[in-house]
Amino acid sequence: MSNPVTQRFIKCHDKLKSDDTIRSSRQFALAIDTAPQSLNQVLKGKRDVTIANITMLIEKYNISPRYLMMGEGPMFIEEQEEVKTN
């Protein structure tokens, strides 16, 4: 079974896909600079996500590092900013 960070990484992938931010897992893999086959292994729970994948996910899609690493707060950085201004 994958570690909690990998599980949250997969949730981010699934959310981006359900929101139509990404069209496919292949597009997502290329956007975060990884091979589609490697991403497929992560999504199937056969390997854990790499630090490089995490970094690219945060940079490309405004994912909150706090959410990804600790499971706290909203998934997206914009959501954190909205909470602070309200």
SEVEX-739327 format. One record per residue (C-alpha): residue number from 0; residue in one letter; x, y, z. Coordinates in steps of 0.05 Angstrom, whole numbers, plus 5000, padded with zeros to 4 digits. Each point is the difference from the previous one (the first is absolute). Example, Ala and Ser with C-alpha at 12.3 -4.5 7.8 and 13.67 -1.06 7.14 Angstrom:
2
<r num="0" residu="A" c1="5246" c2="4910" c3="5156"/>
<r num="1" residu="S" c1="5027" c2="5069" c3="4987"/>
//
This chain:
86
<r num="0" residu="M" c1="5000" c2="5000" c3="5000"/>
<r num="1" residu="S" c1="5024" c2="5070" c3="4985"/>
<r num="2" residu="N" c1="5020" c2="5051" c3="5053"/>
<r num="3" residu="P" c1="4953" c2="5057" c3="5021"/>
<r num="4" residu="V" c1="5035" c2="5052" c3="4956"/>
<r num="5" residu="T" c1="4992" c2="4956" c3="4939"/>
<r num="6" residu="Q" c1="4927" c2="4989" c3="5018"/>
<r num="7" residu="R" c1="4989" c2="5076" c3="5003"/>
<r num="8" residu="F" c1="5039" c2="5008" c3="4935"/>
<r num="9" residu="I" c1="4951" c2="4951" c3="4967"/>
<r num="10" residu="K" c1="4941" c2="5040" c3="5030"/>
<r num="11" residu="C" c1="5029" c2="5063" c3="4968"/>
<r num="12" residu="H" c1="5006" c2="4965" c3="4933"/>
<r num="13" residu="D" c1="4929" c2="4975" c3="5005"/>
<r num="14" residu="K" c1="4973" c2="5069" c3="5019"/>
<r num="15" residu="L" c1="5037" c2="5034" c3="4943"/>
<r num="16" residu="K" c1="4971" c2="4948" c3="4953"/>
<r num="17" residu="S" c1="4929" c2="5006" c3="5026"/>
<r num="18" residu="D" c1="5004" c2="5077" c3="4995"/>
<r num="19" residu="D" c1="5024" c2="4993" c3="4928"/>
<r num="20" residu="T" c1="5065" c2="5036" c3="5017"/>
<r num="21" residu="I" c1="5035" c2="4942" c3="4968"/>
<r num="22" residu="R" c1="4973" c2="4958" c3="4943"/>
<r num="23" residu="S" c1="5037" c2="4936" c3="5014"/>
<r num="24" residu="S" c1="5050" c2="4967" c3="5045"/>
<r num="25" residu="R" c1="5049" c2="5002" c3="4942"/>
<r num="26" residu="Q" c1="4994" c2="5075" c3="4994"/>
<r num="27" residu="F" c1="5008" c2="5006" c3="5076"/>
<r num="28" residu="A" c1="5063" c2="4956" c3="4999"/>
<r num="29" residu="L" c1="5032" c2="5042" c3="4946"/>
<r num="30" residu="A" c1="4981" c2="5065" c3="5036"/>
<r num="31" residu="I" c1="5036" c2="4977" c3="5063"/>
<r num="32" residu="D" c1="5059" c2="4976" c3="4959"/>
<r num="33" residu="T" c1="4994" c2="4926" c3="5012"/>
<r num="34" residu="A" c1="4989" c2="4940" c3="4955"/>
<r num="35" residu="P" c1="4927" c2="4978" c3="4993"/>
<r num="36" residu="Q" c1="5021" c2="4929" c3="5019"/>
<r num="37" residu="S" c1="5030" c2="5025" c3="5065"/>
<r num="38" residu="L" c1="4937" c2="5040" c3="5017"/>
<r num="39" residu="N" c1="4958" c2="4938" c3="4985"/>
<r num="40" residu="Q" c1="5041" c2="4961" c3="5051"/>
<r num="41" residu="V" c1="4987" c2="5054" c3="5052"/>
<r num="42" residu="L" c1="4925" c2="5003" c3="4984"/>
<r num="43" residu="K" c1="4995" c2="4925" c3="5008"/>
<r num="44" residu="G" c1="5035" c2="5003" c3="5067"/>
<r num="45" residu="K" c1="5060" c2="4959" c3="4976"/>
<r num="46" residu="R" c1="5050" c2="5055" c3="5016"/>
<r num="47" residu="D" c1="5003" c2="5064" c3="5039"/>
<r num="48" residu="V" c1="5002" c2="5069" c3="4970"/>
<r num="49" residu="T" c1="5068" c2="5034" c3="4994"/>
<r num="50" residu="I" c1="5021" c2="5067" c3="5029"/>
<r num="51" residu="A" c1="5009" c2="5026" c3="4929"/>
<r num="52" residu="N" c1="4927" c2="4981" c3="4984"/>
<r num="53" residu="I" c1="4976" c2="5033" c3="5063"/>
<r num="54" residu="T" c1="5039" c2="5064" c3="4985"/>
<r num="55" residu="M" c1="4973" c2="5004" c3="4929"/>
<r num="56" residu="L" c1="4928" c2="4987" c3="5024"/>
<r num="57" residu="I" c1="5006" c2="5057" c3="5049"/>
<r num="58" residu="E" c1="5030" c2="5048" c3="4949"/>
<r num="59" residu="K" c1="4955" c2="4983" c3="4940"/>
<r num="60" residu="Y" c1="4933" c2="4993" c3="5034"/>
<r num="61" residu="N" c1="5004" c2="5044" c3="5063"/>
<r num="62" residu="I" c1="4992" c2="4941" c3="5046"/>
<r num="63" residu="S" c1="5011" c2="5017" c3="5073"/>
<r num="64" residu="P" c1="5065" c2="4969" c3="5026"/>
<r num="65" residu="R" c1="4968" c2="4997" c3="5069"/>
<r num="66" residu="Y" c1="4942" c2="4959" c3="4974"/>
<r num="67" residu="L" c1="5045" c2="4955" c3="4960"/>
<r num="68" residu="M" c1="5051" c2="4986" c3="5054"/>
<r num="69" residu="M" c1="4958" c2="5002" c3="5063"/>
<r num="70" residu="G" c1="4928" c2="4993" c3="4977"/>
<r num="71" residu="E" c1="4981" c2="5066" c3="5031"/>
<r num="72" residu="G" c1="4961" c2="5058" c3="4970"/>
<r num="73" residu="P" c1="4971" c2="5007" c3="4931"/>
<r num="74" residu="M" c1="5029" c2="4965" c3="4939"/>
<r num="75" residu="F" c1="5012" c2="5062" c3="4959"/>
<r num="76" residu="I" c1="5040" c2="5062" c3="5019"/>
<r num="77" residu="E" c1="4945" c2="5047" c3="4976"/>
<r num="78" residu="E" c1="4952" c2="4969" c3="5050"/>
<r num="79" residu="Q" c1="5048" c2="5018" c3="5056"/>
<r num="80" residu="E" c1="5002" c2="5072" c3="4977"/>
<r num="81" residu="E" c1="4924" c2="5004" c3="4998"/>
<r num="82" residu="V" c1="4996" c2="4974" c3="5072"/>
<r num="83" residu="K" c1="5049" c2="5053" c3="5023"/>
<r num="84" residu="T" c1="4961" c2="5058" c3="4968"/>
<r num="85" residu="N" c1="4932" c2="4978" c3="5026"/>
//
